[in-house]
Amino acid sequence: MSDNTEFNRLWWHSRRGMLELDVLLIPFLEEAYRDLPAEDQARYHKLITCEDTDMFEWFMQRSQPEDPDLQRIVDIILKRVQPD
């Protein structure tokens, strides 16, 4: 599968239908995903398999994922939109 086909598939899976998630995930995917190390790209793939309600809670910082890999990618995305 070509990189562009894989990216397009990932883009569609990143569209969640919940505006709060779409405004985080789509720009992150378009602007930062390709620059991530392979391990963090794999974490992003894992993230988008999660339930929208869980992701919403994590990104609103109401709870944290138990999985450290998911916590890392959530932190990366949050840091991008909330730099120190």
PyMOL commands that set and color helices and strands:
alter all, ss='L'
color gray80, all
select helices_A, chain A and resi 3-14+19-31+33-35+38-47+52-59+68-81
alter helices_A, ss='H'
color red, helices_A
deselect
rebuild
show_as cartoon
